[in-house]
Amino acid sequence: MRTLTGVGGIFCPAHRDLESRALHGHSWEVTAWFAGRPNAAHRQEQLAAILRRLDHTELGVELSWGEDIAQRIAERFNDSMCVQVDVSRPLERIYARWER
């Protein structure tokens, strides 16, 4: 069994509907999971900085799916300790996960 430590945040980007191209937004909840026992406060600060760069921006077509958003967030941590990122739009019951 391995130990994971998670930190969370929320961001609200916009994107264009793939069919109608209408611009609209969603609120995404994010949880990033790290192997072992990292400094959770430091990881929380890192996640907040990543989400600030995405918050209230228009995401391109390459980030139209939750799985792609989760992967992009994981890549921004730029280290192997980030082993999983969960993103969700809970009111719509939409969930996605990226795992290393």
NORVENGI-V865875 format. One record per backbone hydrogen bond with DSSP energy under -0.5 kcal/mol. NH is the residue of the N-H (numbers start at 0). CO is the residue of the C=O. E is the energy in kcal/mol with one decimal. If there is no record, write none. Layout:
BEGIN
{{NH | CO | E} {NH | CO | E}}
END
This chain:
BEGIN
{{4 | 33 | -2.5} {6 | 31 | -2.1} {8 | 29 | -2.0} {10 | 27 | -2.1} {13 | 56 | -3.0} {14 | 23 | -2.8} {16 | 21 | -2.5} {20 | 16 | -1.6} {23 | 14 | -2.3} {25 | 12 | -1.8} {27 | 10 | -3.0} {27 | 25 | -0.6} {28 | 87 | -2.8} {29 | 8 | -3.1} {30 | 85 | -2.6} {31 | 6 | -2.7} {32 | 83 | -3.4} {33 | 4 | -2.6} {34 | 80 | -2.3} {35 | 2 | -2.3} {39 | 37 | -1.0} {42 | 38 | -2.3} {43 | 39 | -2.5} {44 | 40 | -2.0} {45 | 41 | -2.2} {46 | 42 | -2.6} {47 | 43 | -2.5} {48 | 44 | -2.1} {49 | 45 | -2.2} {50 | 46 | -2.8} {51 | 47 | -2.1} {52 | 48 | -1.3} {53 | 49 | -0.7} {53 | 50 | -0.6} {54 | 50 | -2.2} {55 | 11 | -1.7} {56 | 53 | -1.2} {58 | 13 | -3.6} {58 | 56 | -0.7} {62 | 59 | -2.1} {63 | 60 | -1.4} {67 | 64 | -0.5} {68 | 64 | -1.8} {69 | 65 | -2.8} {70 | 66 | -2.0} {71 | 67 | -2.4} {72 | 68 | -2.3} {73 | 69 | -2.3} {74 | 70 | -2.6} {75 | 71 | -1.6} {76 | 72 | -0.8} {76 | 73 | -1.0} {77 | 73 | -0.7} {77 | 74 | -0.7} {81 | 78 | -0.8} {82 | 32 | -2.0} {82 | 80 | -0.9} {83 | 32 | -1.3} {84 | 97 | -2.4} {85 | 30 | -3.0} {86 | 95 | -2.5} {87 | 28 | -2.0} {88 | 93 | -2.7} {91 | 88 | -1.5} {92 | 88 | -0.6} {92 | 89 | -0.7} {93 | 88 | -1.4} {95 | 86 | -2.6} {97 | 84 | -2.6} {99 | 82 | -2.6}}
END
